[in-house]
Amino acid sequence: MKMLAPVIGGWYKDLQTNGLFEIVDWDPSSLTIEMQYLDGEVAEYDLDAWREMRLQRAEPPEDWRTAFELDDEDLLDPDLPMHPEDWSNPLNFIEPDTMCGVEEY
């Protein structure tokens, strides 16, 4: 069987365990490959162990974000200001005197 090169961001299927994983790091200096399985488990193998694995390239599954508890809201930038949908309401421009959860000293 032909050995596959580890590609960061590439998905692979381990034919012995039927495990589906993504390569998250490949360090050529230490010859280690870090992978994250679909269930969120992280594993690290050296190049010798990688060569012994029976692998095939795989497409990323449709639900690969579920193990990481990600959804579409996580794609939003938390540093961007939140703007109200309706800019015509004057109440949207009133700033509160206090902020919940923030104490002044």
N, C-alpha and C positions, 0 to 999 in steps of 0.2 A: 504494500500500500504506500502511496506517495505521501511524504511528510508535508503538511501544510505549514506555511510560515505564520507566526503569530502577528496579527495586524490589530493595532489598537482600534477599538470600535467595531471590530469584526465579530460576528456571531458564529459559533461552532456547536456541533452536536457530538457528544461523546457516544460512540456507537456501543460501547460496553455497558454504560450505565443509562443511556438515553437522556443524559443530562444536557440541558441547553444552557450555554453561557456566552458571555461577552468578554473580550479581552479589554481590560481597563488599564493595564500597564505592561510594558515590555522594556526591560532594562538590559541592553546588550552588554554592558560592562560587567554585570554580575550574572548574566545569563538566567535571569528569573522572569517568569511570566505570571502576572496577577490577573485572575479572572473572577467574574462575578456571575454566579448562577442565577437562573430566573427567579428562584425563591429568595434572593438577596444574599445568600451565603457567598463569602469571599474566600478564594483559595489561591495559593501561590505554589508554582511548580518551577523546578529548574528545567533547563533545556533538555536534559537527558530524559526526565519523566515525560516531558511534552512529546518527545520523539517516540516514546513507547505507547502513547495513547492512540487509539483508533478513532480518528476524527473525520468529520466532513463539514464543509461550510454550510451555514444555515442562514435563512432569512430571519430578521428580528421578528419575534411574535407580535401580534397586534396588541396584546395586553402586557408588554414587558415592563411598563411603569408601575403595575400594581404591587409588585414586591417592594418597591421603594416608596409606596403610598403617595405617588405623584398624581396630580390631575391637571386639568387645563388651567386652573387658577394659579398653579405653581409657575406657570410660564410668565405671569405678570411680574414686572419689575417692582419690588417693594419700595424702591427709592423714588419712584414716580409719584407725583401728588395725585390724590384721589379727587376727581372732579364730579360734581353732581350731574346727573343726566339732564336736569331741567335748570338751565341758567337763568330763566325768566323769573324764578321765585326769589324775591328779595331776602327771604330767610336764609338762603344758601350763602349769603355774604356776611352774616353775623358771626363774629368770632366769640367763642365762649370766654367767660371770665376765668374759669378754671378748667383744667384738663383732668379727666378721671384717671386715677393711677399715678398722678404726678404731684408730689408734695413740694412746696416752697420752703426753703430754710431761711 
